[in-house]
Amino acid sequence: MKIRREGLPFIIGSGVASLVLVLIGLGVVGLFPVLFVLWFFRDPERIVPSGDDLIISPADGTVLDIKEVKDERLGRCTKVPIFMSVFSVHVNRAMVSGKVIEKRYRPGAFHVASVGRKTDANERMIHYIENQDGVYRVDQVAGLVARRILFFPEVGDTVQAGQRIGLIRFGSLLECFVPLDVKVMVTKGQKVTAGQTVIGRIER
């Protein structure tokens, strides 16, 4: 299993902690910290569905809601928040192919990421991707434990649907905003897989 290099400092720290626990007599139980951190930073390969009309899930997790909202760039659109627990793969992927036209960090609070509207105030990284079919927004939202959001591309970069684009450390939320003409293909409470689950289809 591939492990993200961004997790190396945490893996080293947890490895030291596990070594100490083993030395004081906890045996195999003492290995839990390093094994958990290795598992958290796993980065499995995914088979991305083909089709330029598909919207691909950017995160592993559970769909919390599906509702119509208004965005400054998209206007009226559909919001699909996906909650990632500490047991989810935390590598984020691009929903669609296109150009990154905006990347904006917004500081904020660290409320529990699964509580709904309260997370509107949470720290987040906002990015917009534009292609021939429109503009799409994804917010990487910090949670109670998540304190570091990484988004790899820069403004002007082109990404491919399913491409690895970021990482949130230790449990959080992704909020997806898609145009109203996208037919949402998931339901509230559904489990989705980053780079693999089709969450919407563009109706042309």
Secondary structure in CASP SS format (residue, H / E / C, confidence):
PFRMAT SS
TARGET T0000
AUTHOR 0000-0000-0000
METHOD secondary structure of the structure
MODEL  1
M C 1.00
K C 1.00
I E 1.00
R C 1.00
R H 1.00
E H 1.00
G H 1.00
L H 1.00
P H 1.00
F H 1.00
I H 1.00
I H 1.00
G H 1.00
S H 1.00
G H 1.00
V H 1.00
A H 1.00
S H 1.00
L H 1.00
V H 1.00
L H 1.00
V H 1.00
L H 1.00
I H 1.00
G H 1.00
L H 1.00
G H 1.00
V H 1.00
V H 1.00
G H 1.00
L H 1.00
F H 1.00
P H 1.00
V H 1.00
L H 1.00
F H 1.00
V H 1.00
L H 1.00
W H 1.00
F H 1.00
F C 1.00
R E 1.00
D C 1.00
P C 1.00
E C 1.00
R C 1.00
I C 1.00
V C 1.00
P C 1.00
S C 1.00
G C 1.00
D C 1.00
D C 1.00
L E 1.00
I E 1.00
I E 1.00
S C 1.00
P C 1.00
A C 1.00
D C 1.00
G E 1.00
T E 1.00
V E 1.00
L C 1.00
D C 1.00
I C 1.00
K E 1.00
E E 1.00
V E 1.00
K E 1.00
D E 1.00
E C 1.00
R C 1.00
L C 1.00
G E 1.00
R E 1.00
C E 1.00
T E 1.00
K E 1.00
V E 1.00
P E 1.00
I E 1.00
F E 1.00
M E 1.00
S C 1.00
V C 1.00
F C 1.00
S C 1.00
V C 1.00
H C 1.00
V E 1.00
N E 1.00
R E 1.00
A C 1.00
M C 1.00
V C 1.00
S C 1.00
G E 1.00
K E 1.00
V E 1.00
I E 1.00
E E 1.00
K E 1.00
R E 1.00
Y E 1.00
R E 1.00
P C 1.00
G C 1.00
A E 1.00
F C 1.00
H C 1.00
V C 1.00
A C 1.00
S C 1.00
V C 1.00
G H 1.00
R H 1.00
K H 1.00
T H 1.00
D H 1.00
A H 1.00
N E 1.00
E C 1.00
R E 1.00
M E 1.00
I E 1.00
H E 1.00
Y E 1.00
I E 1.00
E E 1.00
N E 1.00
Q C 1.00
D C 1.00
G E 1.00
V E 1.00
Y E 1.00
R E 1.00
V E 1.00
D E 1.00
Q E 1.00
V E 1.00
A C 1.00
G C 1.00
L C 1.00
V C 1.00
A C 1.00
R C 1.00
R C 1.00
I E 1.00
L E 1.00
F E 1.00
F C 1.00
P C 1.00
E C 1.00
V C 1.00
G C 1.00
D C 1.00
T E 1.00
V E 1.00
Q C 1.00
A C 1.00
G C 1.00
Q C 1.00
R E 1.00
I E 1.00
G E 1.00
L E 1.00
I E 1.00
R C 1.00
F C 1.00
G C 1.00
S E 1.00
L E 1.00
L E 1.00
E E 1.00
C E 1.00
F E 1.00
V E 1.00
P E 1.00
L C 1.00
D C 1.00
V E 1.00
K E 1.00
V E 1.00
M C 1.00
V C 1.00
T C 1.00
K C 1.00
G C 1.00
Q C 1.00
K E 1.00
V E 1.00
T C 1.00
A C 1.00
G C 1.00
Q C 1.00
T C 1.00
V E 1.00
I E 1.00
G E 1.00
R E 1.00
I E 1.00
E C 1.00
R C 1.00
END
